[in-house]
Amino acid sequence: MRLRSSLTEDGVAIWRTKFGLPSDLEVRIPRPEERVQNPPRGWLTVCEVSLRSGFRLPPCDEVVEILKFCGVPISQFAPTGVIRIMGLIAFFREHGALFL
């Protein structure tokens, strides 16, 4: 079964406001033949649940460094991972710890 995105042009505008996506960040609705597990070259897939969990684009430096260290591409960043990583970043920031 192939599920298609339910995102609409109005939904993109709502995401920009709700999640603070920069106006210069190009966001587009996936084409019917595109799949989340195989985004077009030069693009990445982001699920709404990841944005609700605190992940933002462009990602903060800490997220980029953690992903590089773990060898995990950003497109494989699971929503539960987002929650944990963002929680750790918040914890370290609140306690003045630097990990970059």
Buried (B, 14 or more C-beta within 10 A) or exposed (E): EEEEBEBEEEBEEEBBEEBEBEEEEEBEBBEEEBBEEEBEEEEEBBBBEBBEBBBBBEBBEBBEEBBEEEEEEBEEBEBEBBBEBBEBBEEBEEEEEEEE
